[in-house]
Amino acid sequence: MKTLRTAVMALAAVLSIVAQAAQAAFPTAYSPVEVQPQVGASGQHEFDLRPAQQRARREGKALYVYLGASDCPYCRRYEQFLAANLRELVPRFAPKYLVVDLRSQLSVTANQLILRTEALRLPYADFQRAIGDQRARLLVYPSVWLLDAATGKPLMQMPAGTGTFQTVAEQIEILDLVE
């Protein structure tokens, strides 16, 4: 009986973790467009940004592309920050940006992660170099790009990884394109 009880408790803990990972994402108040990867036979995870680019152009907005991993504690921290500051930040995002939430996992390598825009289809590091992003190095979670919807090019160089966007003021500077 004790073994069954222990097994049930362990299963409940696992289900709780799975539920939290499934819920982890850019907060819905920001109206994000969720992009799930197309997973190829070779293990490539391709994120197609073309529909988001087209929509952003129609709406006269830029793209705020967020690459998070479902199992990334730093991504959860950023998402919690966004959720805690809805009142201050949603009005800053809404008029200027179409938020695109790319859903990945830490196990996906930079070579497996493919980003596709209307102009490019490249692995992460090659994509970074092709758009002139100075962060062209190892894959870091979370990552954010502010992209022009017409060209797919960055509007500014962005920070990445831990310590990114720790305050509302820092987030607003990014949204206002203050370098």
QUIPEQUI-V35054 format. One record per pair of residues at least 4 apart in sequence whose C-alpha atoms are under 6 Angstrom apart, sorted by the first residue. I is the first residue (numbers start at 0). J is the second residue. Records with the same first field share a line. If there is no record, write none. Layout:
I = J, J
This chain:
20 = 69
25 = 78
26 = 82
29 = 89
31 = 98, 99
32 = 99, 100
33 = 100
34 = 100, 101
35 = 102
36 = 44, 45, 46
37 = 44, 45
38 = 43, 44
39 = 43
43 = 111, 112
44 = 111, 112, 113
45 = 113, 114
46 = 114
47 = 115
48 = 115, 116
49 = 116, 117
51 = 55
52 = 148
55 = 59, 60, 97, 148
56 = 148
60 = 95, 96
61 = 96, 146, 147, 148
62 = 96, 97, 145, 146
63 = 96, 97, 98, 99, 144, 145
64 = 98, 99, 143, 144
65 = 99, 100, 101, 142, 143
66 = 101, 141, 142
67 = 74, 102, 140, 141
68 = 102, 103, 104, 105
69 = 104
70 = 104
73 = 161
74 = 141
75 = 79
85 = 89
89 = 93
92 = 96
109 = 123, 138
110 = 122
112 = 122, 123
113 = 121, 122, 123
114 = 120, 121
115 = 119, 120
121 = 125, 126
122 = 126
124 = 135
127 = 132, 135
128 = 132, 135
130 = 152
139 = 160
140 = 160
141 = 160
142 = 159
145 = 153, 154
146 = 151, 152, 153, 154
147 = 151, 152
164 = 169, 170
171 = 175
172 = 177
173 = 177
